[in-house]
Each structure stands twice: as C-alpha cells, then as structure tokens.
C-alpha cells in the first residue's frame, strides 16, 4: 500500500468516525426533546411527534424514528404496535410510542 492510499484510507476512516459521533450526538439531543413531549401528551405517533418537535420532511421523520428506536432500545419508551391487519403504508399513522412507567 503506498503512502497516498494509506492517507486516503485514514482520512475516510476518521471522517466516518466523526460523522457517526455527530449523528449519535444529535440523536441523543433529540431524545431529550422527545421525552417531555411523551410525558405531557401521552402516547403519540411518529407524525405527531415530528409535528410537536417542529421538524418537517422525510429526513426529519427518519431522525425522529431513530431517536425513538434508541429510546426503545434503552428501555425508556414502549412501542404500541398497530393492530393486526393494518396496511403497511398506514402503520406509521397507527403505531404509538409511550414512556414506560418507572
């Protein structure tokens, strides 16, 4: 491996690490904004949370979904699944998220 290839690989790796750390930090910040909304408003759907956070667009919805998944993995949020038979494209409007009782 020549030195230029090594430098390029190192720069790409460093960029990936920094990007990942930045995304995780943003997700953690978003998580702290979601918790009070669920506490005050009770169970909410993803679109309801997105609106309450003032976030618009599909990319914003993805960020909120990732933060909710992080909270669910930590055990602080419970996912209330859609009833059986709900069409796949409608599930985003039916699945609710609520804080777990402490």
PyMOL commands that set and color helices and strands:
alter all, ss='L'
color gray80, all
select helices_A, chain A and resi 3-41+46-53+58-74+88-93
alter helices_A, ss='H'
color red, helices_A
select strands_A, chain A and resi 44-45+77-80+96-99
alter strands_A, ss='S'
color yellow, strands_A
deselect
rebuild
show_as cartoon
